């Protein structure tokens, strides 16, 4: 879903503490940033809900 040369848009998101802790654990285990985990999850969610967007990666 990444557009070539497109600037990133910053967003502020609040999570319940237990969800945030789980995301931190996932990020640590994968050795990536928490932001990467959230972006990856959002892209998968979009692909699942709107399969036509899948080809725009």
PQR file with spaces between the fields and no chain letter, atoms N, CA, C, O and H, PARSE charges and radii, in Angstrom:
ATOM       1  N    UNK     1       0.805   -1.200    0.000 -0.4000 1.5000
ATOM       2  CA   UNK     1       0.000    0.000    0.000 -0.0000 2.0000
ATOM       3  C    UNK     1       0.844    1.259    0.000  0.5500 1.7000
ATOM       4  O    UNK     1       0.308    2.361    0.116 -0.5500 1.4000
ATOM       5  N    UNK     2       2.129    1.120   -0.126 -0.4000 1.5000
ATOM       6  CA   UNK     2       3.002    2.275   -0.030 -0.0000 2.0000
ATOM       7  C    UNK     2       3.107    2.968   -1.381  0.5500 1.7000
ATOM       8  O    UNK     2       3.522    2.367   -2.372 -0.5500 1.4000
ATOM       9  H    UNK     2       2.565    0.225   -0.220  0.4000 1.0000
ATOM      10  N    UNK     3       2.729    4.229   -1.405 -0.4000 1.5000
ATOM      11  CA   UNK     3       2.851    5.012   -2.623 -0.0000 2.0000
ATOM      12  C    UNK     3       4.303    5.468   -2.775  0.5500 1.7000
ATOM      13  O    UNK     3       4.915    5.930   -1.811 -0.5500 1.4000
ATOM      14  H    UNK     3       2.393    4.717   -0.600  0.4000 1.0000
ATOM      15  N    UNK     4       4.839    5.341   -3.955 -0.4000 1.5000
ATOM      16  CA   UNK     4       6.217    5.738   -4.211 -0.0000 2.0000
ATOM      17  C    UNK     4       6.374    7.244   -4.014  0.5500 1.7000
ATOM      18  O    UNK     4       5.632    8.029   -4.604 -0.5500 1.4000
ATOM      19  H    UNK     4       4.342    4.966   -4.737  0.4000 1.0000
ATOM      20  N    UNK     5       7.325    7.640   -3.198 -0.4000 1.5000
ATOM      21  CA   UNK     5       7.638    9.051   -3.006 -0.0000 2.0000
ATOM      22  C    UNK     5       6.620    9.831   -2.185  0.5500 1.7000
ATOM      23  O    UNK     5       6.752   11.047   -2.052 -0.5500 1.4000
ATOM      24  H    UNK     5       7.928    7.002   -2.719  0.4000 1.0000
ATOM      25  N    UNK     6       5.618    9.176   -1.639 -0.4000 1.5000
ATOM      26  CA   UNK     6       4.602    9.888   -0.858 -0.0000 2.0000
ATOM      27  C    UNK     6       5.142   10.177    0.538  0.5500 1.7000
ATOM      28  O    UNK     6       5.807    9.341    1.151 -0.5500 1.4000
ATOM      29  H    UNK     6       5.511    8.187   -1.747  0.4000 1.0000
ATOM      30  N    UNK     7       4.844   11.372    1.024 -0.4000 1.5000
ATOM      31  CA   UNK     7       5.256   11.735    2.382 -0.0000 2.0000
ATOM      32  C    UNK     7       4.373   11.007    3.389  0.5500 1.7000
ATOM      33  O    UNK     7       3.190   10.782    3.134 -0.5500 1.4000
ATOM      34  H    UNK     7       4.304   12.051    0.527  0.4000 1.0000
ATOM      35  N    UNK     8       4.934   10.646    4.509 -0.4000 1.5000
ATOM      36  CA   UNK     8       4.173    9.983    5.562 -0.0000 2.0000
ATOM      37  C    UNK     8       3.314   11.009    6.290  0.5500 1.7000
ATOM      38  O    UNK     8       3.657   12.188    6.368 -0.5500 1.4000
ATOM      39  H    UNK     8       5.895   10.828    4.717  0.4000 1.0000
ATOM      40  N    UNK     9       2.210   10.541    6.813 -0.4000 1.5000
ATOM      41  CA   UNK     9       1.319   11.374    7.610 -0.0000 2.0000
ATOM      42  C    UNK     9       1.419   10.896    9.051  0.5500 1.7000
ATOM      43  O    UNK     9       1.309    9.700    9.323 -0.5500 1.4000
ATOM      44  H    UNK     9       1.931    9.583    6.750  0.4000 1.0000
ATOM      45  N    UNK    10       1.624   11.818    9.961 -0.4000 1.5000
ATOM      46  CA   UNK    10       1.765   11.463   11.375 -0.0000 2.0000
ATOM      47  C    UNK    10       0.384   11.452   12.026  0.5500 1.7000
ATOM      48  O    UNK    10      -0.446   12.323   11.764 -0.5500 1.4000
ATOM      49  H    UNK    10       1.713   12.789    9.740  0.4000 1.0000
ATOM      50  N    UNK    11       0.151   10.447   12.882 -0.4000 1.5000
ATOM      51  CA   UNK    11      -1.116   10.339   13.604 -0.0000 2.0000
ATOM      52  C    UNK    11      -0.821   10.030   15.069  0.5500 1.7000
ATOM      53  O    UNK    11       0.155    9.354   15.394 -0.5500 1.4000
ATOM      54  H    UNK    11       0.825    9.740   13.094  0.4000 1.0000
ATOM      55  N    UNK    12      -1.657   10.525   15.920 -0.4000 1.5000
ATOM      56  CA   UNK    12      -1.556   10.231   17.342 -0.0000 2.0000
ATOM      57  C    UNK    12      -2.708    9.300   17.699  0.5500 1.7000
ATOM      58  O    UNK    12      -3.873    9.620   17.464 -0.5500 1.4000
ATOM      59  H    UNK    12      -2.450   11.074   15.656  0.4000 1.0000
ATOM      60  N    UNK    13      -2.369    8.139   18.273 -0.4000 1.5000
ATOM      61  CA   UNK    13      -3.375    7.129   18.576 -0.0000 2.0000
ATOM      62  C    UNK    13      -3.263    6.741   20.044  0.5500 1.7000
ATOM      63  O    UNK    13      -2.164    6.552   20.566 -0.5500 1.4000
ATOM      64  H    UNK    13      -1.422    7.879   18.464  0.4000 1.0000
ATOM      65  N    UNK    14      -4.409    6.625   20.701 -0.4000 1.5000
ATOM      66  CA   UNK    14      -4.432    6.172   22.095 -0.0000 2.0000
ATOM      67  C    UNK    14      -4.911    4.724   22.135  0.5500 1.7000
ATOM      68  O    UNK    14      -5.864    4.356   21.449 -0.5500 1.4000
ATOM      69  H    UNK    14      -5.301    6.779   20.277  0.4000 1.0000
ATOM      70  N    UNK    15      -4.234    3.901   22.951 -0.4000 1.5000
ATOM      71  CA   UNK    15      -4.595    2.505   23.124 -0.0000 2.0000
ATOM      72  C    UNK    15      -4.898    2.243   24.591  0.5500 1.7000
ATOM      73  O    UNK    15      -4.347    2.902   25.472 -0.5500 1.4000
ATOM      74  H    UNK    15      -3.459    4.200   23.509  0.4000 1.0000
ATOM      75  N    UNK    16      -5.778    1.277   24.851 -0.4000 1.5000
ATOM      76  CA   UNK    16      -5.922    0.827   26.237 -0.0000 2.0000
ATOM      77  C    UNK    16      -4.575    0.255   26.684  0.5500 1.7000
ATOM      78  O    UNK    16      -3.843   -0.295   25.861 -0.5500 1.4000
ATOM      79  H    UNK    16      -6.226    0.741   24.135  0.4000 1.0000
ATOM      80  N    UNK    17      -4.236    0.373   27.970 -0.4000 1.5000
ATOM      81  CA   UNK    17      -2.923   -0.082   28.441 -0.0000 2.0000
ATOM      82  C    UNK    17      -2.578   -1.524   28.070  0.5500 1.7000
ATOM      83  O    UNK    17      -1.434   -1.805   27.712 -0.5500 1.4000
ATOM      84  H    UNK    17      -4.831    0.820   28.638  0.4000 1.0000
ATOM      85  N    UNK    18      -3.533   -2.435   28.148 -0.4000 1.5000
ATOM      86  CA   UNK    18      -3.230   -3.829   27.843 -0.0000 2.0000
ATOM      87  C    UNK    18      -2.915   -4.035   26.361  0.5500 1.7000
ATOM      88  O    UNK    18      -2.060   -4.852   26.018 -0.5500 1.4000
ATOM      89  H    UNK    18      -4.462   -2.207   28.440  0.4000 1.0000
ATOM      90  N    UNK    19      -3.591   -3.309   25.491 -0.4000 1.5000
ATOM      91  CA   UNK    19      -3.308   -3.402   24.054 -0.0000 2.0000
ATOM      92  C    UNK    19      -1.918   -2.835   23.767  0.5500 1.7000
ATOM      93  O    UNK    19      -1.151   -3.419   23.001 -0.5500 1.4000
ATOM      94  H    UNK    19      -4.285   -2.645   25.769  0.4000 1.0000
ATOM      95  N    UNK    20      -1.601   -1.708   24.378 -0.4000 1.5000
ATOM      96  CA   UNK    20      -0.291   -1.091   24.175 -0.0000 2.0000
ATOM      97  C    UNK    20       0.832   -2.024   24.634  0.5500 1.7000
ATOM      98  O    UNK    20       1.844   -2.176   23.949 -0.5500 1.4000
ATOM      99  H    UNK    20      -2.224   -1.234   25.000  0.4000 1.0000
ATOM     100  N    UNK    21       0.644   -2.640   25.791 -0.4000 1.5000
ATOM     101  CA   UNK    21       1.655   -3.577   26.304 -0.0000 2.0000
ATOM     102  C    UNK    21       1.847   -4.756   25.354  0.5500 1.7000
ATOM     103  O    UNK    21       2.975   -5.197   25.132 -0.5500 1.4000
ATOM     104  H    UNK    21      -0.177   -2.517   26.347  0.4000 1.0000
ATOM     105  N    UNK    22       0.759   -5.263   24.799 -0.4000 1.5000
ATOM     106  CA   UNK    22       0.850   -6.376   23.855 -0.0000 2.0000
ATOM     107  C    UNK    22       1.589   -5.948   22.594  0.5500 1.7000
ATOM     108  O    UNK    22       2.415   -6.699   22.074 -0.5500 1.4000
ATOM     109  H    UNK    22      -0.157   -4.905   24.979  0.4000 1.0000
ATOM     110  N    UNK    23       1.303   -4.759   22.105 -0.4000 1.5000
ATOM     111  CA   UNK    23       2.002   -4.246   20.915 -0.0000 2.0000
ATOM     112  C    UNK    23       3.496   -4.095   21.192  0.5500 1.7000
ATOM     113  O    UNK    23       4.321   -4.392   20.328 -0.5500 1.4000
ATOM     114  H    UNK    23       0.632   -4.149   22.527  0.4000 1.0000
ATOM     115  N    UNK    24       3.847   -3.635   22.397 -0.4000 1.5000
ATOM     116  CA   UNK    24       5.263   -3.517   22.758 -0.0000 2.0000
ATOM     117  C    UNK    24       5.949   -4.878   22.763  0.5500 1.7000
ATOM     118  O    UNK    24       7.081   -5.007   22.297 -0.5500 1.4000
ATOM     119  H    UNK    24       3.177   -3.394   23.099  0.4000 1.0000
ATOM     120  N    UNK    25       5.268   -5.889   23.289 -0.4000 1.5000
ATOM     121  CA   UNK    25       5.830   -7.248   23.318 -0.0000 2.0000
ATOM     122  C    UNK    25       6.051   -7.750   21.889  0.5500 1.7000
ATOM     123  O    UNK    25       7.113   -8.289   21.577 -0.5500 1.4000
ATOM     124  H    UNK    25       4.349   -5.784   23.668  0.4000 1.0000
ATOM     125  N    UNK    26       5.067   -7.578   21.035 -0.4000 1.5000
ATOM     126  CA   UNK    26       5.187   -8.009   19.636 -0.0000 2.0000
ATOM     127  C    UNK    26       6.370   -7.311   18.979  0.5500 1.7000
ATOM     128  O    UNK    26       7.172   -7.956   18.304 -0.5500 1.4000
ATOM     129  H    UNK    26       4.204   -7.140   21.288  0.4000 1.0000
ATOM     130  N    UNK    27       6.485   -6.005   19.169 -0.4000 1.5000
ATOM     131  CA   UNK    27       7.578   -5.235   18.563 -0.0000 2.0000
ATOM     132  C    UNK    27       8.940   -5.738   19.058  0.5500 1.7000
ATOM     133  O    UNK    27       9.871   -5.906   18.271 -0.5500 1.4000
ATOM     134  H    UNK    27       5.833   -5.481   19.718  0.4000 1.0000
ATOM     135  N    UNK    28       9.044   -5.974   20.354 -0.4000 1.5000
ATOM     136  CA   UNK    28      10.304   -6.485   20.918 -0.0000 2.0000
ATOM     137  C    UNK    28      10.659   -7.847   20.331  0.5500 1.7000
ATOM     138  O    UNK    28      11.806   -8.091   19.955 -0.5500 1.4000
ATOM     139  H    UNK    28       8.288   -5.837   20.994  0.4000 1.0000
ATOM     140  N    UNK    29       9.667   -8.731   20.255 -0.4000 1.5000
ATOM     141  CA   UNK    29       9.913  -10.075   19.730 -0.0000 2.0000
ATOM     142  C    UNK    29      10.331  -10.052   18.263  0.5500 1.7000
ATOM     143  O    UNK    29      11.169  -10.848   17.840 -0.5500 1.4000
ATOM     144  H    UNK    29       8.736   -8.533   20.560  0.4000 1.0000
ATOM     145  N    UNK    30       9.743   -9.134   17.484 -0.4000 1.5000
ATOM     146  CA   UNK    30      10.069   -9.044   16.062 -0.0000 2.0000
ATOM     147  C    UNK    30      11.296   -8.158   15.806  0.5500 1.7000
ATOM     148  O    UNK    30      11.801   -8.085   14.686 -0.5500 1.4000
ATOM     149  H    UNK    30       9.062   -8.487   17.828  0.4000 1.0000
ATOM     150  N    UNK    31      11.763   -7.487   16.868 -0.4000 1.5000
ATOM     151  CA   UNK    31      12.890   -6.550   16.766 -0.0000 2.0000
ATOM     152  C    UNK    31      12.603   -5.418   15.771  0.5500 1.7000
ATOM     153  O    UNK    31      13.431   -5.076   14.927 -0.5500 1.4000
ATOM     154  H    UNK    31      11.352   -7.546   17.778  0.4000 1.0000
ATOM     155  N    UNK    32      11.405   -4.857   15.902 -0.4000 1.5000
ATOM     156  CA   UNK    32      10.976   -3.722   15.094 -0.0000 2.0000
ATOM     157  C    UNK    32      10.372   -2.677   16.030  0.5500 1.7000
ATOM     158  O    UNK    32      10.204   -2.928   17.223 -0.5500 1.4000
ATOM     159  H    UNK    32      10.732   -5.135   16.588  0.4000 1.0000
ATOM     160  N    UNK    33      10.053   -1.524   15.494 -0.4000 1.5000
ATOM     161  CA   UNK    33       9.433   -0.478   16.315 -0.0000 2.0000
ATOM     162  C    UNK    33       7.945   -0.764   16.509  0.5500 1.7000
ATOM     163  O    UNK    33       7.328   -1.491   15.731 -0.5500 1.4000
ATOM     164  H    UNK    33      10.190   -1.320   14.524  0.4000 1.0000
ATOM     165  N    UNK    34       7.392   -0.183   17.552 -0.4000 1.5000
ATOM     166  CA   UNK    34       5.962   -0.300   17.784 -0.0000 2.0000
ATOM     167  C    UNK    34       5.204    0.327   16.618  0.5500 1.7000
ATOM     168  O    UNK    34       4.154   -0.176   16.219 -0.5500 1.4000
ATOM     169  H    UNK    34       7.893    0.408   18.185  0.4000 1.0000
ATOM     170  N    UNK    35       5.722    1.406   16.079 -0.4000 1.5000
ATOM     171  CA   UNK    35       5.081    2.053   14.928 -0.0000 2.0000
ATOM     172  C    UNK    35       5.009    1.096   13.738  0.5500 1.7000
ATOM     173  O    UNK    35       4.009    1.067   13.021 -0.5500 1.4000
ATOM     174  H    UNK    35       6.575    1.814   16.404  0.4000 1.0000
ATOM     175  N    UNK    36       6.074    0.311   13.530 -0.4000 1.5000
ATOM     176  CA   UNK    36       6.079   -0.652   12.424 -0.0000 2.0000
ATOM     177  C    UNK    36       4.971   -1.680   12.615  0.5500 1.7000
ATOM     178  O    UNK    36       4.271   -2.028   11.663 -0.5500 1.4000
ATOM     179  H    UNK    36       6.886    0.334   14.112  0.4000 1.0000
ATOM     180  N    UNK    37       4.809   -2.168   13.850 -0.4000 1.5000
ATOM     181  CA   UNK    37       3.770   -3.156   14.144 -0.0000 2.0000
ATOM     182  C    UNK    37       2.388   -2.571   13.848  0.5500 1.7000
ATOM     183  O    UNK    37       1.554   -3.240   13.237 -0.5500 1.4000
ATOM     184  H    UNK    37       5.376   -1.885   14.623  0.4000 1.0000
ATOM     185  N    UNK    38       2.143   -1.349   14.267 -0.4000 1.5000
ATOM     186  CA   UNK    38       0.846   -0.709   14.051 -0.0000 2.0000
ATOM     187  C    UNK    38       0.610   -0.483   12.556  0.5500 1.7000
ATOM     188  O    UNK    38      -0.489   -0.741   12.065 -0.5500 1.4000
ATOM     189  H    UNK    38       2.821   -0.806   14.763  0.4000 1.0000
ATOM     190  N    UNK    39       1.625   -0.005   11.825 -0.4000 1.5000
ATOM     191  CA   UNK    39       1.467    0.192   10.375 -0.0000 2.0000
ATOM     192  C    UNK    39       1.179   -1.127    9.674  0.5500 1.7000
ATOM     193  O    UNK    39       0.307   -1.197    8.808 -0.5500 1.4000
ATOM     194  H    UNK    39       2.518    0.204   12.224  0.4000 1.0000
ATOM     195  N    UNK    40       1.915   -2.178   10.048 -0.4000 1.5000
ATOM     196  CA   UNK    40       1.714   -3.490    9.450 -0.0000 2.0000
ATOM     197  C    UNK    40       0.291   -3.984    9.706  0.5500 1.7000
ATOM     198  O    UNK    40      -0.366   -4.490    8.796 -0.5500 1.4000
ATOM     199  H    UNK    40       2.623   -2.121   10.752  0.4000 1.0000
ATOM     200  N    UNK    41      -0.180   -3.838   10.936 -0.4000 1.5000
ATOM     201  CA   UNK    41      -1.538   -4.273   11.281 -0.0000 2.0000
ATOM     202  C    UNK    41      -2.589   -3.468   10.505  0.5500 1.7000
ATOM     203  O    UNK    41      -3.582   -4.029   10.043 -0.5500 1.4000
ATOM     204  H    UNK    41       0.353   -3.427   11.675  0.4000 1.0000
ATOM     205  N    UNK    42      -2.372   -2.171   10.364 -0.4000 1.5000
ATOM     206  CA   UNK    42      -3.322   -1.327    9.637 -0.0000 2.0000
ATOM     207  C    UNK    42      -3.376   -1.720    8.162  0.5500 1.7000
ATOM     208  O    UNK    42      -4.458   -1.788    7.578 -0.5500 1.4000
ATOM     209  H    UNK    42      -1.565   -1.715   10.740  0.4000 1.0000
ATOM     210  N    UNK    43      -2.213   -1.978    7.556 -0.4000 1.5000
ATOM     211  CA   UNK    43      -2.187   -2.394    6.154 -0.0000 2.0000
ATOM     212  C    UNK    43      -2.897   -3.731    5.967  0.5500 1.7000
ATOM     213  O    UNK    43      -3.628   -3.906    4.993 -0.5500 1.4000
ATOM     214  H    UNK    43      -1.335   -1.922    8.030  0.4000 1.0000
ATOM     215  N    UNK    44      -2.694   -4.673    6.881 -0.4000 1.5000
ATOM     216  CA   UNK    44      -3.372   -5.974    6.792 -0.0000 2.0000
ATOM     217  C    UNK    44      -4.876   -5.814    6.968  0.5500 1.7000
ATOM     218  O    UNK    44      -5.655   -6.482    6.288 -0.5500 1.4000
ATOM     219  H    UNK    44      -2.100   -4.530    7.672  0.4000 1.0000
ATOM     220  N    UNK    45      -5.285   -4.945    7.865 -0.4000 1.5000
ATOM     221  CA   UNK    45      -6.702   -4.692    8.085 -0.0000 2.0000
ATOM     222  C    UNK    45      -7.347   -4.150    6.810  0.5500 1.7000
ATOM     223  O    UNK    45      -8.416   -4.607    6.404 -0.5500 1.4000
ATOM     224  H    UNK    45      -4.652   -4.402    8.417  0.4000 1.0000
ATOM     225  N    UNK    46      -6.700   -3.185    6.191 -0.4000 1.5000
ATOM     226  CA   UNK    46      -7.232   -2.600    4.956 -0.0000 2.0000
ATOM     227  C    UNK    46      -7.317   -3.652    3.859  0.5500 1.7000
ATOM     228  O    UNK    46      -8.321   -3.725    3.150 -0.5500 1.4000
ATOM     229  H    UNK    46      -5.832   -2.813    6.521  0.4000 1.0000
ATOM     230  N    UNK    47      -6.282   -4.464    3.709 -0.4000 1.5000
ATOM     231  CA   UNK    47      -6.275   -5.510    2.685 -0.0000 2.0000
ATOM     232  C    UNK    47      -7.407   -6.508    2.921  0.5500 1.7000
ATOM     233  O    UNK    47      -8.042   -6.962    1.969 -0.5500 1.4000
ATOM     234  H    UNK    47      -5.466   -4.405    4.285  0.4000 1.0000
ATOM     235  N    UNK    48      -7.662   -6.851    4.184 -0.4000 1.5000
ATOM     236  CA   UNK    48      -8.741   -7.789    4.498 -0.0000 2.0000
ATOM     237  C    UNK    48     -10.113   -7.191    4.222  0.5500 1.7000
ATOM     238  O    UNK    48     -11.002   -7.882    3.724 -0.5500 1.4000
ATOM     239  H    UNK    48      -7.146   -6.482    4.957  0.4000 1.0000
ATOM     240  N    UNK    49     -10.290   -5.924    4.539 -0.4000 1.5000
ATOM     241  CA   UNK    49     -11.601   -5.278    4.388 -0.0000 2.0000
ATOM     242  C    UNK    49     -11.876   -4.842    2.956  0.5500 1.7000
ATOM     243  O    UNK    49     -13.017   -4.910    2.497 -0.5500 1.4000
ATOM     244  H    UNK    49      -9.568   -5.363    4.944  0.4000 1.0000
ATOM     245  N    UNK    50     -10.851   -4.397    2.250 -0.4000 1.5000
ATOM     246  CA   UNK    50     -10.998   -3.908    0.888 -0.0000 2.0000
ATOM     247  C    UNK    50      -9.936   -4.550   -0.004  0.5500 1.7000
ATOM     248  O    UNK    50      -8.921   -3.921   -0.301 -0.5500 1.4000
ATOM     249  H    UNK    50      -9.925   -4.342    2.623  0.4000 1.0000
ATOM     250  N    UNK    51     -10.155   -5.782   -0.430 -0.4000 1.5000
ATOM     251  CA   UNK    51      -9.141   -6.529   -1.206 -0.0000 2.0000
ATOM     252  C    UNK    51      -8.684   -5.817   -2.484  0.5500 1.7000
ATOM     253  O    UNK    51      -7.575   -6.076   -2.953 -0.5500 1.4000
ATOM     254  H    UNK    51     -10.980   -6.293   -0.189  0.4000 1.0000
ATOM     255  N    UNK    52      -9.483   -4.947   -3.048 -0.4000 1.5000
ATOM     256  CA   UNK    52      -9.090   -4.248   -4.273 -0.0000 2.0000
ATOM     257  C    UNK    52      -7.884   -3.344   -4.056  0.5500 1.7000
ATOM     258  O    UNK    52      -7.161   -3.053   -5.009 -0.5500 1.4000
ATOM     259  H    UNK    52     -10.383   -4.736   -2.667  0.4000 1.0000
ATOM     260  N    UNK    53      -7.647   -2.890   -2.817 -0.4000 1.5000
ATOM     261  CA   UNK    53      -6.506   -2.042   -2.517 -0.0000 2.0000
ATOM     262  C    UNK    53      -5.203   -2.835   -2.472  0.5500 1.7000
ATOM     263  O    UNK    53      -4.120   -2.250   -2.481 -0.5500 1.4000
ATOM     264  H    UNK    53      -8.234   -3.126   -2.042  0.4000 1.0000
ATOM     265  N    UNK    54      -5.302   -4.160   -2.424 -0.4000 1.5000
ATOM     266  CA   UNK    54      -4.142   -5.021   -2.282 -0.0000 2.0000
ATOM     267  C    UNK    54      -3.108   -4.775   -3.386  0.5500 1.7000
ATOM     268  O    UNK    54      -1.907   -4.826   -3.121 -0.5500 1.4000
ATOM     269  H    UNK    54      -6.182   -4.636   -2.416  0.4000 1.0000
ATOM     270  N    UNK    55      -3.549   -4.513   -4.602 -0.4000 1.5000
ATOM     271  CA   UNK    55      -2.636   -4.303   -5.720 -0.0000 2.0000
ATOM     272  C    UNK    55      -1.897   -2.989   -5.696  0.5500 1.7000
ATOM     273  O    UNK    55      -1.046   -2.764   -6.557 -0.5500 1.4000
ATOM     274  H    UNK    55      -4.524   -4.471   -4.817  0.4000 1.0000
ATOM     275  N    UNK    56      -2.176   -2.115   -4.757 -0.4000 1.5000
ATOM     276  CA   UNK    56      -1.547   -0.800   -4.715 -0.0000 2.0000
ATOM     277  C    UNK    56      -0.312   -0.770   -3.831  0.5500 1.7000
ATOM     278  O    UNK    56       0.134    0.312   -3.449 -0.5500 1.4000
ATOM     279  H    UNK    56      -2.867   -2.298   -4.058  0.4000 1.0000
ATOM     280  N    UNK    57       0.254   -1.916   -3.494 -0.4000 1.5000
ATOM     281  CA   UNK    57       1.441   -1.950   -2.620 -0.0000 2.0000
ATOM     282  C    UNK    57       2.675   -1.570   -3.367  0.5500 1.7000
ATOM     283  O    UNK    57       3.763   -1.545   -2.791 -0.5500 1.4000
ATOM     284  H    UNK    57      -0.108   -2.795   -3.804  0.4000 1.0000
